[in-house]
């Protein structure tokens, strides 16, 4: 039997900081091949965001087709760990190491669960990327394209992100808000502060732009989503002189938006404000993902039922938090997210409770059986 703790430890030992693979997918491929999966691995993209290594594994045939999606890459460890972040260490009932929670632990639990469910009907697959914590340019998007070229399309998908809050099983995600970053630049005319009529101060224009958009109430939220919010994340003038009106001023904003908004509409709304206050102003934008919602139904019921049987908890259905690769997968099939407790993800001394790894394996095995019934 595959031990999820031992497998998670092997994965933690791979320093797979985005976009480096560091052997993590080789470990995953070896385990999956040993339990009957056909494994496909390929590289995608190039510098600066790649190359990225991706993996698709499949077992069985016909319908239904249930997929698990995740990522083997991790964020940089940072300084100040008690022990080496890529040397797995057990202290008490905790397994420490970068990626223990986000999300090598969940991958290990699912592989262990897949071994238990080896006699399933239909098709079981794993969609694993090395590019989730970074730009996500050459990861799950490339895997979806690869699958589409071969006519592979899951009926249901579970993403193993660490969604639990206080206890394993208290929260699953049935959707996520969208995210868009915008860069505003306002040109002006440099001049002496004593002769403002001979200059055009871009800072004043930028302040008026930011004041207007900062006062927006985009919406009130709805049944499944909190209100959309706009945050000013940077203001940059770079003027070392006290007596010079600068030639340009810049700002960056981020909007996290629910399904009452669209990224493109928000970009054009902000652009209109920029051009009204600064006709020569420019706006660049990058939409990281649109909001999505998987309406409660069969998939969420399968997961909540499995959680209830293993833990006794009634999981909350939530759309809170940041973005995940579920935003891409939601375009091809219903998707929900469920995984370990997220209290230590991306932090120093990241750790997973060993009992939670075993309980998550039980839950995932139950989910596989129910989804492929």
VODO-156333 format. One line per 8 residues: number of its first residue (from 1); for each residue x, y, z of C-alpha. Coordinates in nm, 2 decimals, decimal comma, padded with zeros to 4 digits. Example, Ala and Ser with C-alpha at 12.3 -4.5 7.8 and 13.67 -1.06 7.14 Angstrom:
1	01,23 -00,45 00,78; 01,37 -00,11 00,71
//
This chain:
1	00,00 00,00 00,00; 00,12 00,35 -00,08; 00,19 00,55 00,23; 00,09 00,91 00,17; 00,33 01,04 00,43; 00,63 00,87 00,27; 00,52 00,98 -00,08; 00,46 01,34 00,03
9	00,81 01,33 00,19; 00,97 01,22 -00,14; 00,79 01,50 -00,32; 00,89 01,76 -00,06; 01,26 01,66 -00,12; 01,23 01,78 -00,48; 01,30 02,16 -00,47; 01,05 02,23 -00,75
17	01,03 02,60 -00,72; 00,84 02,74 -01,02; 00,91 02,66 -01,30; 01,18 02,40 -01,20; 01,06 02,04 -01,19; 01,36 01,91 -00,98; 01,24 01,55 -01,04; 00,90 01,59 -00,87
25	00,70 01,46 -01,18; 00,94 01,17 -01,21; 00,84 01,06 -00,86; 00,47 01,10 -00,94; 00,51 00,91 -01,27; 00,69 00,62 -01,10; 00,42 00,58 -00,84; 00,13 00,61 -01,10
33	00,29 00,36 -01,35; 00,32 00,11 -01,07; -00,05 00,12 -01,01; -00,16 00,08 -01,37; -00,17 00,44 -01,51; -00,04 00,53 -01,85; 00,17 00,84 -01,80; 00,24 01,12 -02,05
41	00,48 01,40 -01,97; 00,59 01,69 -02,18; 00,76 02,03 -02,16; 00,59 02,35 -02,28; 00,71 02,71 -02,33; 01,04 02,88 -02,29; 01,21 03,16 -02,10; 01,12 03,37 -01,91
49	00,81 03,17 -01,78; 00,93 02,83 -01,88; 01,01 02,57 -01,99; 00,74 02,40 -01,78; 00,70 02,03 -01,73; 00,35 01,89 -01,72; 00,20 01,54 -01,66; -00,12 01,36 -01,76
57	-00,19 01,01 -01,63; -00,49 00,79 -01,72; -00,62 00,46 -01,62; -00,93 00,27 -01,74; -01,15 00,35 -02,03; -01,50 00,47 -02,12; -01,73 00,68 -01,90; -01,76 00,82 -01,66
65	-01,43 01,01 -01,66; -01,32 01,16 -01,32; -01,00 01,37 -01,31; -00,78 01,50 -01,03; -00,59 01,82 -01,09; -00,30 01,97 -00,90; 00,05 02,12 -00,92; 00,39 01,99 -00,82
73	00,56 02,34 -00,82; 00,60 02,54 -00,50; 00,67 02,90 -00,40; 01,03 03,00 -00,29; 01,10 02,88 00,06; 01,23 03,21 00,20; 01,48 03,25 00,49; 01,42 03,16 00,85
81	01,31 02,79 00,85; 01,39 02,58 01,15; 01,52 02,31 00,92; 01,60 02,29 00,55; 01,27 02,35 00,37; 01,34 02,07 00,11; 01,44 01,81 00,37; 01,11 01,66 00,50
89	01,11 01,64 00,88; 00,85 01,49 01,11; 00,81 01,68 01,44; 00,54 01,54 01,66; 00,24 01,46 01,43; 00,34 01,72 01,17; 00,53 01,67 00,84; 00,73 01,99 00,77
97	00,86 02,10 00,43; 00,78 02,34 00,14; 00,48 02,20 -00,04; 00,36 01,98 00,24; 00,02 02,16 00,23; 00,03 02,34 -00,11; 00,00 02,09 -00,26; 00,23 01,79 -00,26
105	00,05 01,64 00,04; -00,28 01,63 -00,16; -00,11 01,48 -00,46; 00,04 01,20 -00,24; -00,30 01,14 -00,08; -00,48 01,11 -00,41; -00,22 00,87 -00,56; -00,26 00,65 -00,24
113	-00,64 00,67 -00,28; -00,61 00,58 -00,65; -00,42 00,26 -00,55; -00,71 00,16 -00,32; -00,97 00,22 -00,59; -00,79 00,02 -00,85; -01,10 -00,18 -00,95; -01,30 00,13 -01,05
121	-01,52 00,15 -01,36; -01,48 00,42 -01,62; -01,17 00,64 -01,65; -00,95 00,80 -01,38; -00,69 01,06 -01,47; -00,45 01,31 -01,31; -00,37 01,65 -01,45; -00,05 01,77 -01,29
129	00,14 02,09 -01,38; 00,47 02,25 -01,27; 00,34 02,60 -01,34; 00,06 02,69 -01,10; 00,24 02,91 -00,85; 00,40 03,12 -01,13; 00,25 03,29 -01,43; 00,04 02,98 -01,51
137	00,11 03,04 -01,88; 00,25 02,70 -01,98; 00,08 02,47 -01,73; -00,28 02,37 -01,70; -00,37 02,57 -02,01; -00,12 02,37 -02,21; -00,25 02,04 -02,06; -00,60 02,13 -02,15
145	-00,49 02,19 -02,51; -00,30 01,86 -02,51; -00,61 01,68 -02,39; -00,83 01,85 -02,64; -00,61 01,75 -02,93; -00,65 01,38 -02,83; -01,03 01,41 -02,76; -00,99 01,37 -02,38
153	-01,25 01,55 -02,17; -01,33 01,46 -01,81; -01,69 01,46 -01,69; -01,60 01,59 -01,34; -01,28 01,73 -01,19; -01,15 01,77 -00,84; -00,86 02,01 -00,77; -00,66 01,93 -00,46
161	-00,59 02,29 -00,34; -00,57 02,34 00,04; -00,92 02,46 00,09; -00,98 02,36 00,46; -00,96 02,63 00,72; -00,97 02,53 01,08; -01,02 02,16 01,03; -00,98 01,92 00,74
169	-01,31 01,90 00,56; -01,47 02,23 00,68; -01,46 02,40 00,34; -01,47 02,31 -00,03; -01,46 02,56 -00,31; -01,73 02,56 -00,57; -01,60 02,87 -00,75; -01,35 03,15 -00,74
177	-01,35 03,52 -00,81; -01,17 03,66 -01,11; -00,86 03,88 -01,10; -00,73 04,16 -01,32; -00,42 04,37 -01,28; -00,40 04,71 -01,44; -00,11 04,94 -01,49; -00,19 05,31 -01,53
185	00,06 05,56 -01,67; -00,01 05,94 -01,68; 00,23 06,15 -01,88; 00,28 06,51 -01,80; 00,51 06,80 -01,88; 00,81 06,84 -01,65; 00,88 07,19 -01,51; 00,97 07,40 -01,21
193	00,73 07,40 -00,92; 00,74 07,78 -00,91; 00,61 07,80 -01,27; 00,33 07,55 -01,28; 00,16 07,72 -01,57; 00,46 07,61 -01,78; 00,42 07,24 -01,68; 00,15 06,97 -01,66
201	00,16 06,78 -01,33; 00,08 06,41 -01,39; 00,05 06,34 -01,02; -00,25 06,56 -00,98; -00,42 06,38 -01,27; -00,33 06,04 -01,13; -00,46 06,13 -00,79; -00,80 06,22 -00,94
209	-00,81 05,90 -01,13; -00,73 05,69 -00,83; -00,97 05,89 -00,61; -01,26 05,82 -00,85; -01,20 05,45 -00,89; -01,12 05,39 -00,52; -01,47 05,52 -00,44; -01,65 05,27 -00,66
217	-01,89 05,01 -00,52; -01,87 04,75 -00,80; -02,15 04,54 -00,66; -02,30 04,41 -00,34; -02,21 04,04 -00,39; -02,46 03,76 -00,42; -02,55 03,43 -00,28; -02,22 03,26 -00,36
225	-01,98 03,55 -00,39; -01,86 03,83 -00,17; -01,86 04,19 -00,32; -01,60 04,26 -00,59; -01,31 04,48 -00,46; -01,06 04,71 -00,62; -00,73 04,78 -00,45; -00,45 05,02 -00,53
233	-00,13 04,82 -00,51; 00,14 05,06 -00,62; 00,20 05,43 -00,69; 00,53 05,53 -00,85; 00,66 05,87 -00,94; 01,03 05,83 -00,89; 01,10 06,20 -00,85; 01,41 06,27 -00,64
241	01,38 06,65 -00,66; 01,16 06,87 -00,44; 01,14 07,16 -00,69; 01,05 06,97 -01,01; 00,71 06,87 -01,14; 00,77 06,52 -01,27; 00,72 06,41 -01,63; 00,51 06,10 -01,55
249	00,33 05,92 -01,28; 00,23 05,55 -01,26; 00,00 05,33 -01,05; -00,11 04,97 -01,04; -00,44 04,83 -00,93; -00,59 04,49 -00,88; -00,96 04,40 -00,89; -01,10 04,07 -00,75
257	-01,44 04,03 -00,91; -01,74 03,80 -00,88; -01,96 03,66 -01,15; -02,15 03,98 -01,18; -01,85 04,14 -01,35; -01,62 04,05 -01,64; -01,26 04,13 -01,67; -01,29 04,30 -02,01
265	-01,57 04,53 -01,89; -01,38 04,63 -01,58; -01,07 04,72 -01,79; -01,27 04,94 -02,02; -01,45 05,11 -01,73; -01,11 05,20 -01,57; -00,98 05,31 -01,91; -01,26 05,55 -01,95
273	-01,17 05,72 -01,62; -00,81 05,74 -01,71; -00,88 05,90 -02,04; -01,13 06,14 -01,89; -00,87 06,28 -01,65; -00,56 06,23 -01,86; -00,63 06,21 -02,23; -00,27 06,11 -02,30
281	-00,28 05,84 -02,03; -00,24 05,47 -02,10; -00,37 05,16 -01,94; -00,23 04,81 -01,97; -00,42 04,51 -01,82; -00,38 04,14 -01,76; -00,68 03,93 -01,68; -00,56 03,64 -01,47
289	-00,89 03,46 -01,48; -01,27 03,52 -01,49; -01,50 03,44 -01,21; -01,66 03,09 -01,22; -01,91 02,89 -01,03; -02,00 02,52 -01,03; -02,35 02,52 -00,91; -02,41 02,28 -00,61
297	-02,50 01,94 -00,75; -02,37 01,59 -00,80; -02,00 01,68 -00,77; -02,02 01,89 -00,46; -02,25 01,63 -00,31; -02,00 01,35 -00,37; -01,73 01,55 -00,20; -01,94 01,67 00,10
305	-02,08 01,32 00,15; -01,73 01,17 00,16; -01,61 01,44 00,40; -01,91 01,38 00,63; -01,85 01,00 00,64; -01,48 01,05 00,72; -01,49 01,35 00,96; -01,85 01,41 01,06
313	-01,82 01,76 00,94; -02,07 01,94 00,71; -01,85 02,12 00,47; -01,92 02,48 00,38; -01,95 02,56 00,01; -01,73 02,87 -00,06; -01,59 03,09 -00,33; -01,35 03,28 -00,11
321	-00,97 03,31 -00,16; -00,75 03,38 -00,45; -00,74 03,22 -00,80; -00,64 02,87 -00,88; -00,61 02,65 -01,19; -00,98 02,56 -01,14; -01,05 02,88 -01,34; -00,91 02,70 -01,65
329	-01,06 02,36 -01,58; -01,41 02,50 -01,52; -01,43 02,57 -01,89; -01,43 02,20 -01,98; -01,63 02,03 -01,70; -01,77 02,09 -01,35; -01,49 02,14 -01,10; -01,47 02,18 -00,72
337	-01,16 02,22 -00,50; -01,09 02,03 -00,18; -00,77 01,96 00,01; -00,57 02,01 00,33; -00,58 02,29 00,59; -00,43 02,60 00,45; -00,30 02,77 00,77; 00,07 02,73 00,68
345	00,07 02,74 00,30; 00,34 02,97 00,16; 00,47 03,03 00,52; 00,79 02,95 00,69; 00,80 02,59 00,83; 00,50 02,49 00,62; 00,35 02,17 00,77; 00,07 01,91 00,73
353	-00,08 01,71 01,01; 00,00 01,34 00,95; -00,35 01,23 01,06; -00,49 01,47 00,80; -00,29 01,31 00,52; -00,44 00,97 00,61; -00,79 01,11 00,65; -00,76 01,30 00,31
361	-00,66 00,97 00,15; -00,97 00,81 00,29; -01,19 01,09 00,16; -01,03 01,09 -00,19; -01,08 00,71 -00,21; -01,44 00,75 -00,13; -01,48 01,03 -00,39; -01,32 00,82 -00,66
369	-01,55 00,53 -00,59; -01,86 00,75 -00,59; -01,76 00,96 -00,90; -01,69 00,65 -01,11; -02,00 00,46 -01,00
//
